[in-house]
């Protein structure tokens, strides 16, 4: 099998983020990767990939009303975007 020297990279993930503590409730997770891969030699390649991830979460929010604290779970969306540099060997 002959691999191309240059190739696009695409990835997609979807799942559920699990709770890490009692104060945090997990939620749906989705992520996408899009990039470019260059074969350096038969066993090594390098890739530059742009990514975006989205995570739903419920976190506690405490509000003070008339001197008394009230805590409620509030939905939050966590979004991360950036670049990855990968070396395959």
PDB file with SEQRES, HELIX, SHEET and CRYST1 records, atoms N, CA, C and O in Angstrom:
SEQRES   1 A   89  UNK UNK UNK UNK UNK UNK UNK UNK UNK UNK UNK UNK UNK          
SEQRES   2 A   89  UNK UNK UNK UNK UNK UNK UNK UNK UNK UNK UNK UNK UNK          
SEQRES   3 A   89  UNK UNK UNK UNK UNK UNK UNK UNK UNK UNK UNK UNK UNK          
SEQRES   4 A   89  UNK UNK UNK UNK UNK UNK UNK UNK UNK UNK UNK UNK UNK          
SEQRES   5 A   89  UNK UNK UNK UNK UNK UNK UNK UNK UNK UNK UNK UNK UNK          
SEQRES   6 A   89  UNK UNK UNK UNK UNK UNK UNK UNK UNK UNK UNK UNK UNK          
SEQRES   7 A   89  UNK UNK UNK UNK UNK UNK UNK UNK UNK UNK UNK                  
SHEET    1 AA1 4 UNK A   6  UNK A  16  0                                        
SHEET    2 AA1 4 UNK A  28  UNK A  41 -1                                        
SHEET    3 AA1 4 UNK A  44  UNK A  65 -1                                        
SHEET    4 AA1 4 UNK A  24  UNK A  25 -1                                        
SHEET    1 AA2 2 UNK A  44  UNK A  65  0                                        
SHEET    2 AA2 2 UNK A  68  UNK A  88 -1                                        
CRYST1    1.000    1.000    1.000  90.00  90.00  90.00 P 1           1          
ATOM      1  N   UNK A   1       0.844  -1.183   0.000  1.00  0.00           N  
ATOM      2  CA  UNK A   1       0.000   0.000   0.000  1.00  0.00           C  
ATOM      3  C   UNK A   1       0.886   1.241   0.000  1.00  0.00           C  
ATOM      4  O   UNK A   1       1.791   1.361   0.826  1.00  0.00           O  
ATOM      5  N   UNK A   2       0.632   2.144  -0.906  1.00  0.00           N  
ATOM      6  CA  UNK A   2       1.386   3.389  -1.005  1.00  0.00           C  
ATOM      7  C   UNK A   2       0.548   4.502  -0.392  1.00  0.00           C  
ATOM      8  O   UNK A   2      -0.618   4.682  -0.745  1.00  0.00           O  
ATOM      9  N   UNK A   3       1.150   5.243   0.528  1.00  0.00           N  
ATOM     10  CA  UNK A   3       0.454   6.367   1.157  1.00  0.00           C  
ATOM     11  C   UNK A   3       0.835   7.653   0.447  1.00  0.00           C  
ATOM     12  O   UNK A   3       1.965   7.806  -0.017  1.00  0.00           O  
ATOM     13  N   UNK A   4      -0.109   8.573   0.365  1.00  0.00           N  
ATOM     14  CA  UNK A   4       0.154   9.875  -0.241  1.00  0.00           C  
ATOM     15  C   UNK A   4       1.087  10.675   0.664  1.00  0.00           C  
ATOM     16  O   UNK A   4       1.024  10.569   1.889  1.00  0.00           O  
ATOM     17  N   UNK A   5       1.956  11.479   0.043  1.00  0.00           N  
ATOM     18  CA  UNK A   5       2.875  12.300   0.824  1.00  0.00           C  
ATOM     19  C   UNK A   5       2.123  13.387   1.587  1.00  0.00           C  
ATOM     20  O   UNK A   5       2.495  13.737   2.707  1.00  0.00           O  
ATOM     21  N   UNK A   6       1.082  13.910   0.986  1.00  0.00           N  
ATOM     22  CA  UNK A   6       0.267  14.957   1.614  1.00  0.00           C  
ATOM     23  C   UNK A   6      -1.175  14.470   1.664  1.00  0.00           C  
ATOM     24  O   UNK A   6      -1.665  13.892   0.694  1.00  0.00           O  
ATOM     25  N   UNK A   7      -1.854  14.693   2.774  1.00  0.00           N  
ATOM     26  CA  UNK A   7      -3.237  14.231   2.910  1.00  0.00           C  
ATOM     27  C   UNK A   7      -3.997  15.102   3.898  1.00  0.00           C  
ATOM     28  O   UNK A   7      -3.415  15.605   4.860  1.00  0.00           O  
ATOM     29  N   UNK A   8      -5.299  15.285   3.666  1.00  0.00           N  
ATOM     30  CA  UNK A   8      -6.110  15.999   4.651  1.00  0.00           C  
ATOM     31  C   UNK A   8      -6.357  15.113   5.867  1.00  0.00           C  
ATOM     32  O   UNK A   8      -6.327  13.886   5.774  1.00  0.00           O  
ATOM     33  N   UNK A   9      -6.601  15.750   7.002  1.00  0.00           N  
ATOM     34  CA  UNK A   9      -6.909  15.045   8.243  1.00  0.00           C  
ATOM     35  C   UNK A   9      -8.266  15.547   8.716  1.00  0.00           C  
ATOM     36  O   UNK A   9      -8.508  16.753   8.779  1.00  0.00           O  
ATOM     37  N   UNK A  10      -9.153  14.601   9.051  1.00  0.00           N  
ATOM     38  CA  UNK A  10     -10.466  14.967   9.555  1.00  0.00           C  
ATOM     39  C   UNK A  10     -10.834  14.021  10.687  1.00  0.00           C  
ATOM     40  O   UNK A  10     -10.632  12.811  10.581  1.00  0.00           O  
ATOM     41  N   UNK A  11     -11.364  14.558  11.746  1.00  0.00           N  
ATOM     42  CA  UNK A  11     -11.808  13.735  12.864  1.00  0.00           C  
ATOM     43  C   UNK A  11     -13.054  14.335  13.489  1.00  0.00           C  
ATOM     44  O   UNK A  11     -13.258  15.548  13.461  1.00  0.00           O  
ATOM     45  N   UNK A  12     -13.884  13.469  14.052  1.00  0.00           N  
ATOM     46  CA  UNK A  12     -15.113  13.912  14.709  1.00  0.00           C  
ATOM     47  C   UNK A  12     -15.363  13.003  15.894  1.00  0.00           C  
ATOM     48  O   UNK A  12     -15.222  11.784  15.792  1.00  0.00           O  
ATOM     49  N   UNK A  13     -15.729  13.584  17.002  1.00  0.00           N  
ATOM     50  CA  UNK A  13     -16.036  12.793  18.188  1.00  0.00           C  
ATOM     51  C   UNK A  13     -17.289  13.318  18.856  1.00  0.00           C  
ATOM     52  O   UNK A  13     -17.548  14.522  18.870  1.00  0.00           O  
ATOM     53  N   UNK A  14     -18.064  12.400  19.407  1.00  0.00           N  
ATOM     54  CA  UNK A  14     -19.250  12.777  20.149  1.00  0.00           C  
ATOM     55  C   UNK A  14     -19.389  11.794  21.309  1.00  0.00           C  
ATOM     56  O   UNK A  14     -19.090  10.608  21.165  1.00  0.00           O  
ATOM     57  N   UNK A  15     -19.832  12.281  22.430  1.00  0.00           N  
ATOM     58  CA  UNK A  15     -19.955  11.409  23.591  1.00  0.00           C  
ATOM     59  C   UNK A  15     -20.597  12.132  24.754  1.00  0.00           C  
ATOM     60  O   UNK A  15     -21.307  13.123  24.584  1.00  0.00           O  
ATOM     61  N   UNK A  16     -20.331  11.616  25.935  1.00  0.00           N  
ATOM     62  CA  UNK A  16     -20.884  12.190  27.153  1.00  0.00           C  
ATOM     63  C   UNK A  16     -19.748  12.390  28.144  1.00  0.00           C  
ATOM     64  O   UNK A  16     -19.022  11.447  28.455  1.00  0.00           O  
ATOM     65  N   UNK A  17     -19.590  13.611  28.642  1.00  0.00           N  
ATOM     66  CA  UNK A  17     -18.595  13.907  29.665  1.00  0.00           C  
ATOM     67  C   UNK A  17     -19.117  13.478  31.024  1.00  0.00           C  
ATOM     68  O   UNK A  17     -20.173  13.946  31.451  1.00  0.00           O  
ATOM     69  N   UNK A  18     -18.411  12.611  31.705  1.00  0.00           N  
ATOM     70  CA  UNK A  18     -18.863  12.091  32.998  1.00  0.00           C  
ATOM     71  C   UNK A  18     -18.547  13.079  34.112  1.00  0.00           C  
ATOM     72  O   UNK A  18     -17.663  13.924  33.977  1.00  0.00           O  
ATOM     73  N   UNK A  19     -19.275  12.961  35.207  1.00  0.00           N  
ATOM     74  CA  UNK A  19     -19.082  13.828  36.370  1.00  0.00           C  
ATOM     75  C   UNK A  19     -17.754  13.496  37.046  1.00  0.00           C  
ATOM     76  O   UNK A  19     -17.430  12.328  37.259  1.00  0.00           O  
ATOM     77  N   UNK A  20     -16.996  14.530  37.379  1.00  0.00           N  
ATOM     78  CA  UNK A  20     -15.710  14.348  38.043  1.00  0.00           C  
ATOM     79  C   UNK A  20     -15.798  14.561  39.545  1.00  0.00           C  
ATOM     80  O   UNK A  20     -14.892  14.168  40.280  1.00  0.00           O  
ATOM     81  N   UNK A  21     -16.873  15.177  40.005  1.00  0.00           N  
ATOM     82  CA  UNK A  21     -17.081  15.404  41.436  1.00  0.00           C  
ATOM     83  C   UNK A  21     -18.578  15.557  41.687  1.00  0.00           C  
ATOM     84  O   UNK A  21     -19.374  15.553  40.748  1.00  0.00           O  
ATOM     85  N   UNK A  22     -18.949  15.689  42.935  1.00  0.00           N  
ATOM     86  CA  UNK A  22     -20.367  15.864  43.271  1.00  0.00           C  
ATOM     87  C   UNK A  22     -20.900  17.216  42.813  1.00  0.00           C  
ATOM     88  O   UNK A  22     -22.101  17.380  42.602  1.00  0.00           O  
ATOM     89  N   UNK A  23     -19.999  18.182  42.663  1.00  0.00           N  
ATOM     90  CA  UNK A  23     -20.416  19.528  42.289  1.00  0.00           C  
ATOM     91  C   UNK A  23     -20.574  19.717  40.788  1.00  0.00           C  
ATOM     92  O   UNK A  23     -21.047  20.762  40.342  1.00  0.00           O  
ATOM     93  N   UNK A  24     -20.191  18.734  40.020  1.00  0.00           N  
ATOM     94  CA  UNK A  24     -20.195  18.874  38.577  1.00  0.00           C  
ATOM     95  C   UNK A  24     -21.005  17.740  37.962  1.00  0.00           C  
ATOM     96  O   UNK A  24     -20.760  16.570  38.257  1.00  0.00           O  
ATOM     97  N   UNK A  25     -21.958  18.074  37.119  1.00  0.00           N  
ATOM     98  CA  UNK A  25     -22.708  17.068  36.381  1.00  0.00           C  
ATOM     99  C   UNK A  25     -22.266  17.129  34.927  1.00  0.00           C  
ATOM    100  O   UNK A  25     -22.207  18.205  34.332  1.00  0.00           O  
ATOM    101  N   UNK A  26     -21.963  15.995  34.371  1.00  0.00           N  
ATOM    102  CA  UNK A  26     -21.479  15.937  32.990  1.00  0.00           C  
ATOM    103  C   UNK A  26     -22.563  16.277  31.986  1.00  0.00           C  
ATOM    104  O   UNK A  26     -23.716  16.518  32.344  1.00  0.00           O  
ATOM    105  N   UNK A  27     -22.171  16.292  30.732  1.00  0.00           N  
ATOM    106  CA  UNK A  27     -23.100  16.604  29.661  1.00  0.00           C  
ATOM    107  C   UNK A  27     -22.538  16.138  28.337  1.00  0.00           C  
ATOM    108  O   UNK A  27     -21.476  15.519  28.282  1.00  0.00           O  
ATOM    109  N   UNK A  28     -23.246  16.436  27.287  1.00  0.00           N  
ATOM    110  CA  UNK A  28     -22.852  15.991  25.948  1.00  0.00           C  
ATOM    111  C   UNK A  28     -21.543  16.661  25.524  1.00  0.00           C  
ATOM    112  O   UNK A  28     -21.274  17.812  25.866  1.00  0.00           O  
ATOM    113  N   UNK A  29     -20.746  15.914  24.775  1.00  0.00           N  
ATOM    114  CA  UNK A  29     -19.464  16.388  24.285  1.00  0.00           C  
ATOM    115  C   UNK A  29     -19.426  16.192  22.771  1.00  0.00           C  
ATOM    116  O   UNK A  29     -19.882  15.163  22.272  1.00  0.00           O  
ATOM    117  N   UNK A  30     -18.892  17.159  22.040  1.00  0.00           N  
ATOM    118  CA  UNK A  30     -18.687  17.018  20.599  1.00  0.00           C  
ATOM    119  C   UNK A  30     -17.404  17.746  20.223  1.00  0.00           C  
ATOM    120  O   UNK A  30     -17.085  18.793  20.787  1.00  0.00           O  
ATOM    121  N   UNK A  31     -16.685  17.196  19.286  1.00  0.00           N  
ATOM    122  CA  UNK A  31     -15.449  17.818  18.831  1.00  0.00           C  
ATOM    123  C   UNK A  31     -15.193  17.508  17.368  1.00  0.00           C  
ATOM    124  O   UNK A  31     -15.597  16.461  16.861  1.00  0.00           O  
ATOM    125  N   UNK A  32     -14.519  18.427  16.698  1.00  0.00           N  
ATOM    126  CA  UNK A  32     -14.174  18.241  15.294  1.00  0.00           C  
ATOM    127  C   UNK A  32     -12.724  18.676  15.083  1.00  0.00           C  
ATOM    128  O   UNK A  32     -12.269  19.657  15.671  1.00  0.00           O  
ATOM    129  N   UNK A  33     -12.003  17.930  14.233  1.00  0.00           N  
ATOM    130  CA  UNK A  33     -10.617  18.227  13.873  1.00  0.00           C  
ATOM    131  C   UNK A  33     -10.530  18.322  12.351  1.00  0.00           C  
ATOM    132  O   UNK A  33     -11.141  17.528  11.636  1.00  0.00           O  
ATOM    133  N   UNK A  34      -9.766  19.298  11.865  1.00  0.00           N  
ATOM    134  CA  UNK A  34      -9.561  19.456  10.430  1.00  0.00           C  
ATOM    135  C   UNK A  34      -8.135  19.944  10.228  1.00  0.00           C  
ATOM    136  O   UNK A  34      -7.720  20.939  10.822  1.00  0.00           O  
ATOM    137  N   UNK A  35      -7.387  19.237   9.382  1.00  0.00           N  
ATOM    138  CA  UNK A  35      -6.001  19.633   9.220  1.00  0.00           C  
ATOM    139  C   UNK A  35      -5.334  19.049   7.998  1.00  0.00           C  
ATOM    140  O   UNK A  35      -5.985  18.645   7.035  1.00  0.00           O  
ATOM    141  N   UNK A  36      -4.004  19.016   8.066  1.00  0.00           N  
ATOM    142  CA  UNK A  36      -3.169  18.627   6.943  1.00  0.00           C  
ATOM    143  C   UNK A  36      -2.018  17.768   7.457  1.00  0.00           C  
ATOM    144  O   UNK A  36      -1.387  18.104   8.459  1.00  0.00           O  
ATOM    145  N   UNK A  37      -1.747  16.654   6.767  1.00  0.00           N  
ATOM    146  CA  UNK A  37      -0.679  15.733   7.166  1.00  0.00           C  
ATOM    147  C   UNK A  37       0.343  15.625   6.049  1.00  0.00           C  
ATOM    148  O   UNK A  37      -0.002  15.564   4.869  1.00  0.00           O  
ATOM    149  N   UNK A  38       1.607  15.604   6.444  1.00  0.00           N  
ATOM    150  CA  UNK A  38       2.707  15.462   5.497  1.00  0.00           C  
ATOM    151  C   UNK A  38       3.553  14.259   5.905  1.00  0.00           C  
ATOM    152  O   UNK A  38       4.030  14.190   7.038  1.00  0.00           O  
ATOM    153  N   UNK A  39       3.740  13.315   4.989  1.00  0.00           N  
ATOM    154  CA  UNK A  39       4.557  12.128   5.236  1.00  0.00           C  
ATOM    155  C   UNK A  39       6.031  12.521   5.106  1.00  0.00           C  
ATOM    156  O   UNK A  39       6.458  12.976   4.045  1.00  0.00           O  
ATOM    157  N   UNK A  40       6.812  12.347   6.184  1.00  0.00           N  
ATOM    158  CA  UNK A  40       8.228  12.701   6.163  1.00  0.00           C  
ATOM    159  C   UNK A  40       9.088  11.563   5.614  1.00  0.00           C  
ATOM    160  O   UNK A  40      10.027  11.793   4.852  1.00  0.00           O  
ATOM    161  N   UNK A  41       8.754  10.331   6.013  1.00  0.00           N  
ATOM    162  CA  UNK A  41       9.407   9.132   5.498  1.00  0.00           C  
ATOM    163  C   UNK A  41       8.409   7.982   5.650  1.00  0.00           C  
ATOM    164  O   UNK A  41       7.306   8.218   6.141  1.00  0.00           O  
ATOM    165  N   UNK A  42       8.738   6.762   5.256  1.00  0.00           N  
ATOM    166  CA  UNK A  42       7.743   5.687   5.311  1.00  0.00           C  
ATOM    167  C   UNK A  42       7.153   5.419   6.700  1.00  0.00           C  
ATOM    168  O   UNK A  42       6.050   4.880   6.796  1.00  0.00           O  
ATOM    169  N   UNK A  43       7.855   5.781   7.776  1.00  0.00           N  
ATOM    170  CA  UNK A  43       7.351   5.504   9.124  1.00  0.00           C  
ATOM    171  C   UNK A  43       6.987   6.744   9.925  1.00  0.00           C  
ATOM    172  O   UNK A  43       6.515   6.613  11.054  1.00  0.00           O  
ATOM    173  N   UNK A  44       7.185   7.928   9.391  1.00  0.00           N  
ATOM    174  CA  UNK A  44       6.983   9.154  10.159  1.00  0.00           C  
ATOM    175  C   UNK A  44       6.174  10.174   9.360  1.00  0.00           C  
ATOM    176  O   UNK A  44       6.387  10.358   8.162  1.00  0.00           O  
ATOM    177  N   UNK A  45       5.245  10.831  10.049  1.00  0.00           N  
ATOM    178  CA  UNK A  45       4.452  11.900   9.443  1.00  0.00           C  
ATOM    179  C   UNK A  45       4.252  12.991  10.479  1.00  0.00           C  
ATOM    180  O   UNK A  45       4.344  12.755  11.684  1.00  0.00           O  
ATOM    181  N   UNK A  46       3.977  14.185   9.986  1.00  0.00           N  
ATOM    182  CA  UNK A  46       3.692  15.325  10.853  1.00  0.00           C  
ATOM    183  C   UNK A  46       2.359  15.927  10.392  1.00  0.00           C  
ATOM    184  O   UNK A  46       2.057  15.939   9.199  1.00  0.00           O  
ATOM    185  N   UNK A  47       1.577  16.420  11.333  1.00  0.00           N  
ATOM    186  CA  UNK A  47       0.265  16.986  10.986  1.00  0.00           C  
ATOM    187  C   UNK A  47       0.022  18.263  11.776  1.00  0.00           C  
ATOM    188  O   UNK A  47       0.420  18.380  12.935  1.00  0.00           O  
ATOM    189  N   UNK A  48      -0.632  19.207  11.136  1.00  0.00           N  
ATOM    190  CA  UNK A  48      -1.096  20.434  11.773  1.00  0.00           C  
ATOM    191  C   UNK A  48      -2.621  20.405  11.683  1.00  0.00           C  
ATOM    192  O   UNK A  48      -3.185  20.353  10.590  1.00  0.00           O  
ATOM    193  N   UNK A  49      -3.281  20.439  12.844  1.00  0.00           N  
ATOM    194  CA  UNK A  49      -4.729  20.237  12.904  1.00  0.00           C  
ATOM    195  C   UNK A  49      -5.384  21.356  13.714  1.00  0.00           C  
ATOM    196  O   UNK A  49      -4.949  21.668  14.823  1.00  0.00           O  
ATOM    197  N   UNK A  50      -6.423  21.949  13.154  1.00  0.00           N  
ATOM    198  CA  UNK A  50      -7.260  22.901  13.890  1.00  0.00           C  
ATOM    199  C   UNK A  50      -8.393  22.106  14.532  1.00  0.00           C  
ATOM    200  O   UNK A  50      -8.954  21.204  13.909  1.00  0.00           O  
ATOM    201  N   UNK A  51      -8.729  22.440  15.779  1.00  0.00           N  
ATOM    202  CA  UNK A  51      -9.781  21.706  16.472  1.00  0.00           C  
ATOM    203  C   UNK A  51     -10.751  22.660  17.151  1.00  0.00           C  
ATOM    204  O   UNK A  51     -10.423  23.806  17.462  1.00  0.00           O  
ATOM    205  N   UNK A  52     -11.948  22.152  17.367  1.00  0.00           N  
ATOM    206  CA  UNK A  52     -12.967  22.856  18.149  1.00  0.00           C  
ATOM    207  C   UNK A  52     -13.711  21.809  18.963  1.00  0.00           C  
ATOM    208  O   UNK A  52     -14.138  20.788  18.424  1.00  0.00           O  
ATOM    209  N   UNK A  53     -13.869  22.058  20.257  1.00  0.00           N  
ATOM    210  CA  UNK A  53     -14.561  21.140  21.159  1.00  0.00           C  
ATOM    211  C   UNK A  53     -15.676  21.885  21.885  1.00  0.00           C  
ATOM    212  O   UNK A  53     -15.540  23.065  22.207  1.00  0.00           O  
ATOM    213  N   UNK A  54     -16.766  21.194  22.135  1.00  0.00           N  
ATOM    214  CA  UNK A  54     -17.913  21.744  22.845  1.00  0.00           C  
ATOM    215  C   UNK A  54     -18.314  20.761  23.939  1.00  0.00           C  
ATOM    216  O   UNK A  54     -18.432  19.562  23.685  1.00  0.00           O  
ATOM    217  N   UNK A  55     -18.522  21.259  25.146  1.00  0.00           N  
ATOM    218  CA  UNK A  55     -18.921  20.407  26.280  1.00  0.00           C  
ATOM    219  C   UNK A  55     -20.026  21.103  27.052  1.00  0.00           C  
ATOM    220  O   UNK A  55     -19.894  22.274  27.409  1.00  0.00           O  
ATOM    221  N   UNK A  56     -21.111  20.397  27.311  1.00  0.00           N  
ATOM    222  CA  UNK A  56     -22.151  20.900  28.188  1.00  0.00           C  
ATOM    223  C   UNK A  56     -21.825  20.476  29.610  1.00  0.00           C  
ATOM    224  O   UNK A  56     -21.258  19.404  29.824  1.00  0.00           O  
ATOM    225  N   UNK A  57     -22.172  21.293  30.569  1.00  0.00           N  
ATOM    226  CA  UNK A  57     -21.931  20.950  31.970  1.00  0.00           C  
ATOM    227  C   UNK A  57     -22.962  21.649  32.840  1.00  0.00           C  
ATOM    228  O   UNK A  57     -23.516  22.683  32.468  1.00  0.00           O  
ATOM    229  N   UNK A  58     -23.203  21.070  33.992  1.00  0.00           N  
ATOM    230  CA  UNK A  58     -24.018  21.734  35.001  1.00  0.00           C  
ATOM    231  C   UNK A  58     -23.129  21.946  36.215  1.00  0.00           C  
ATOM    232  O   UNK A  58     -22.561  20.998  36.757  1.00  0.00           O  
ATOM    233  N   UNK A  59     -23.015  23.186  36.632  1.00  0.00           N  
ATOM    234  CA  UNK A  59     -22.150  23.551  37.752  1.00  0.00           C  
ATOM    235  C   UNK A  59     -22.986  24.282  38.802  1.00  0.00           C  
ATOM    236  O   UNK A  59     -24.001  24.898  38.477  1.00  0.00           O  
ATOM    237  N   UNK A  60     -22.554  24.211  40.064  1.00  0.00           N  
ATOM    238  CA  UNK A  60     -23.308  24.923  41.102  1.00  0.00           C  
ATOM    239  C   UNK A  60     -23.053  26.431  41.037  1.00  0.00           C  
ATOM    240  O   UNK A  60     -21.922  26.882  40.863  1.00  0.00           O  
ATOM    241  N   UNK A  61     -24.119  27.179  41.180  1.00  0.00           N  
ATOM    242  CA  UNK A  61     -24.031  28.638  41.228  1.00  0.00           C  
ATOM    243  C   UNK A  61     -24.689  29.071  42.527  1.00  0.00           C  
ATOM    244  O   UNK A  61     -25.858  28.767  42.766  1.00  0.00           O  
ATOM    245  N   UNK A  62     -23.943  29.779  43.367  1.00  0.00           N  
ATOM    246  CA  UNK A  62     -24.473  30.234  44.657  1.00  0.00           C  
ATOM    247  C   UNK A  62     -24.771  31.728  44.593  1.00  0.00           C  
ATOM    248  O   UNK A  62     -23.923  32.530  44.201  1.00  0.00           O  
ATOM    249  N   UNK A  63     -25.980  32.083  44.983  1.00  0.00           N  
ATOM    250  CA  UNK A  63     -26.416  33.481  45.018  1.00  0.00           C  
ATOM    251  C   UNK A  63     -26.854  33.799  46.441  1.00  0.00           C  
ATOM    252  O   UNK A  63     -27.468  32.973  47.116  1.00  0.00           O  
ATOM    253  N   UNK A  64     -26.533  34.987  46.879  1.00  0.00           N  
ATOM    254  CA  UNK A  64     -26.937  35.409  48.219  1.00  0.00           C  
ATOM    255  C   UNK A  64     -28.138  36.344  48.100  1.00  0.00           C  
ATOM    256  O   UNK A  64     -28.062  37.387  47.451  1.00  0.00           O  
ATOM    257  N   UNK A  65     -29.240  35.961  48.728  1.00  0.00           N  
ATOM    258  CA  UNK A  65     -30.453  36.771  48.724  1.00  0.00           C  
ATOM    259  C   UNK A  65     -30.816  37.069  50.169  1.00  0.00           C  
ATOM    260  O   UNK A  65     -31.058  36.156  50.958  1.00  0.00           O  
ATOM    261  N   UNK A  66     -30.852  38.347  50.509  1.00  0.00           N  
ATOM    262  CA  UNK A  66     -31.159  38.819  51.865  1.00  0.00           C  
ATOM    263  C   UNK A  66     -30.281  38.128  52.901  1.00  0.00           C  
ATOM    264  O   UNK A  66     -30.750  37.738  53.970  1.00  0.00           O  
ATOM    265  N   UNK A  67     -29.001  37.984  52.568  1.00  0.00           N  
ATOM    266  CA  UNK A  67     -28.041  37.414  53.509  1.00  0.00           C  
ATOM    267  C   UNK A  67     -28.021  35.896  53.574  1.00  0.00           C  
ATOM    268  O   UNK A  67     -27.225  35.337  54.329  1.00  0.00           O  
ATOM    269  N   UNK A  68     -28.867  35.204  52.811  1.00  0.00           N  
ATOM    270  CA  UNK A  68     -28.903  33.743  52.823  1.00  0.00           C  
ATOM    271  C   UNK A  68     -28.396  33.198  51.489  1.00  0.00           C  
ATOM    272  O   UNK A  68     -28.804  33.667  50.427  1.00  0.00           O  
ATOM    273  N   UNK A  69     -27.505  32.206  51.545  1.00  0.00           N  
ATOM    274  CA  UNK A  69     -26.988  31.641  50.290  1.00  0.00           C  
ATOM    275  C   UNK A  69     -27.961  30.614  49.696  1.00  0.00           C  
ATOM    276  O   UNK A  69     -28.508  29.772  50.408  1.00  0.00           O  
ATOM    277  N   UNK A  70     -28.160  30.701  48.396  1.00  0.00           N  
ATOM    278  CA  UNK A  70     -28.969  29.736  47.655  1.00  0.00           C  
ATOM    279  C   UNK A  70     -28.106  29.171  46.533  1.00  0.00           C  
ATOM    280  O   UNK A  70     -27.506  29.917  45.760  1.00  0.00           O  
ATOM    281  N   UNK A  71     -28.053  27.847  46.457  1.00  0.00           N  
ATOM    282  CA  UNK A  71     -27.238  27.187  45.437  1.00  0.00           C  
ATOM    283  C   UNK A  71     -28.152  26.453  44.460  1.00  0.00           C  
ATOM    284  O   UNK A  71     -29.084  25.754  44.859  1.00  0.00           O  
ATOM    285  N   UNK A  72     -27.867  26.626  43.197  1.00  0.00           N  
ATOM    286  CA  UNK A  72     -28.634  25.981  42.148  1.00  0.00           C  
ATOM    287  C   UNK A  72     -27.664  25.460  41.096  1.00  0.00           C  
ATOM    288  O   UNK A  72     -26.611  26.059  40.875  1.00  0.00           O  
ATOM    289  N   UNK A  73     -28.002  24.368  40.453  1.00  0.00           N  
ATOM    290  CA  UNK A  73     -27.190  23.856  39.345  1.00  0.00           C  
ATOM    291  C   UNK A  73     -27.572  24.637  38.093  1.00  0.00           C  
ATOM    292  O   UNK A  73     -28.749  24.745  37.749  1.00  0.00           O  
ATOM    293  N   UNK A  74     -26.576  25.172  37.428  1.00  0.00           N  
ATOM    294  CA  UNK A  74     -26.806  25.986  36.246  1.00  0.00           C  
ATOM    295  C   UNK A  74     -26.067  25.368  35.056  1.00  0.00           C  
ATOM    296  O   UNK A  74     -24.928  24.919  35.189  1.00  0.00           O  
ATOM    297  N   UNK A  75     -26.719  25.349  33.907  1.00  0.00           N  
ATOM    298  CA  UNK A  75     -26.091  24.804  32.710  1.00  0.00           C  
ATOM    299  C   UNK A  75     -25.054  25.765  32.135  1.00  0.00           C  
ATOM    300  O   UNK A  75     -25.275  26.974  32.073  1.00  0.00           O  
ATOM    301  N   UNK A  76     -23.938  25.214  31.724  1.00  0.00           N  
ATOM    302  CA  UNK A  76     -22.860  26.002  31.115  1.00  0.00           C  
ATOM    303  C   UNK A  76     -22.375  25.276  29.873  1.00  0.00           C  
ATOM    304  O   UNK A  76     -22.432  24.049  29.795  1.00  0.00           O  
ATOM    305  N   UNK A  77     -21.902  26.035  28.914  1.00  0.00           N  
ATOM    306  CA  UNK A  77     -21.291  25.471  27.721  1.00  0.00           C  
ATOM    307  C   UNK A  77     -19.817  25.847  27.714  1.00  0.00           C  
ATOM    308  O   UNK A  77     -19.463  27.017  27.857  1.00  0.00           O  
ATOM    309  N   UNK A  78     -18.974  24.859  27.549  1.00  0.00           N  
ATOM    310  CA  UNK A  78     -17.529  25.075  27.507  1.00  0.00           C  
ATOM    311  C   UNK A  78     -17.080  24.853  26.065  1.00  0.00           C  
ATOM    312  O   UNK A  78     -17.300  23.782  25.500  1.00  0.00           O  
ATOM    313  N   UNK A  79     -16.456  25.859  25.477  1.00  0.00           N  
ATOM    314  CA  UNK A  79     -15.999  25.771  24.094  1.00  0.00           C  
ATOM    315  C   UNK A  79     -14.496  26.012  24.073  1.00  0.00           C  
ATOM    316  O   UNK A  79     -14.001  26.967  24.672  1.00  0.00           O  
ATOM    317  N   UNK A  80     -13.782  25.141  23.381  1.00  0.00           N  
ATOM    318  CA  UNK A  80     -12.337  25.285  23.236  1.00  0.00           C  
ATOM    319  C   UNK A  80     -11.979  25.151  21.764  1.00  0.00           C  
ATOM    320  O   UNK A  80     -12.539  24.317  21.052  1.00  0.00           O  
ATOM    321  N   UNK A  81     -11.050  25.972  21.316  1.00  0.00           N  
ATOM    322  CA  UNK A  81     -10.582  25.907  19.930  1.00  0.00           C  
ATOM    323  C   UNK A  81      -9.080  26.146  19.931  1.00  0.00           C  
ATOM    324  O   UNK A  81      -8.554  26.836  20.805  1.00  0.00           O  
ATOM    325  N   UNK A  82      -8.403  25.583  18.963  1.00  0.00           N  
ATOM    326  CA  UNK A  82      -6.964  25.787  18.879  1.00  0.00           C  
ATOM    327  C   UNK A  82      -6.315  24.984  17.774  1.00  0.00           C  
ATOM    328  O   UNK A  82      -6.974  24.505  16.851  1.00  0.00           O  
ATOM    329  N   UNK A  83      -5.003  24.849  17.891  1.00  0.00           N  
ATOM    330  CA  UNK A  83      -4.211  24.094  16.924  1.00  0.00           C  
ATOM    331  C   UNK A  83      -3.456  22.975  17.629  1.00  0.00           C  
ATOM    332  O   UNK A  83      -3.030  23.124  18.774  1.00  0.00           O  
ATOM    333  N   UNK A  84      -3.294  21.850  16.932  1.00  0.00           N  
ATOM    334  CA  UNK A  84      -2.490  20.739  17.430  1.00  0.00           C  
ATOM    335  C   UNK A  84      -1.403  20.461  16.416  1.00  0.00           C  
ATOM    336  O   UNK A  84      -1.639  20.510  15.208  1.00  0.00           O  
ATOM    337  N   UNK A  85      -0.228  20.173  16.902  1.00  0.00           N  
ATOM    338  CA  UNK A  85       0.868  19.719  16.061  1.00  0.00           C  
ATOM    339  C   UNK A  85       1.150  18.279  16.463  1.00  0.00           C  
ATOM    340  O   UNK A  85       1.480  18.016  17.619  1.00  0.00           O  
ATOM    341  N   UNK A  86       1.027  17.351  15.534  1.00  0.00           N  
ATOM    342  CA  UNK A  86       1.168  15.934  15.848  1.00  0.00           C  
ATOM    343  C   UNK A  86       2.314  15.312  15.065  1.00  0.00           C  
ATOM    344  O   UNK A  86       2.562  15.659  13.910  1.00  0.00           O  
ATOM    345  N   UNK A  87       3.006  14.387  15.718  1.00  0.00           N  
ATOM    346  CA  UNK A  87       4.076  13.616  15.073  1.00  0.00           C  
ATOM    347  C   UNK A  87       3.678  12.158  15.138  1.00  0.00           C  
ATOM    348  O   UNK A  87       3.475  11.614  16.224  1.00  0.00           O  
ATOM    349  N   UNK A  88       3.564  11.526  13.991  1.00  0.00           N  
ATOM    350  CA  UNK A  88       3.197  10.099  13.906  1.00  0.00           C  
ATOM    351  C   UNK A  88       4.449   9.293  13.599  1.00  0.00           C  
ATOM    352  O   UNK A  88       5.201   9.627  12.684  1.00  0.00           O  
ATOM    353  N   UNK A  89       4.672   8.221  14.371  1.00  0.00           N  
ATOM    354  CA  UNK A  89       5.823   7.347  14.101  1.00  0.00           C  
ATOM    355  C   UNK A  89       5.491   5.925  14.432  1.00  0.00           C  
ATOM    356  O   UNK A  89       6.332   5.041  14.272  1.00  0.00           O  
TER     357      UNK A  89                                                      
END                                                                             
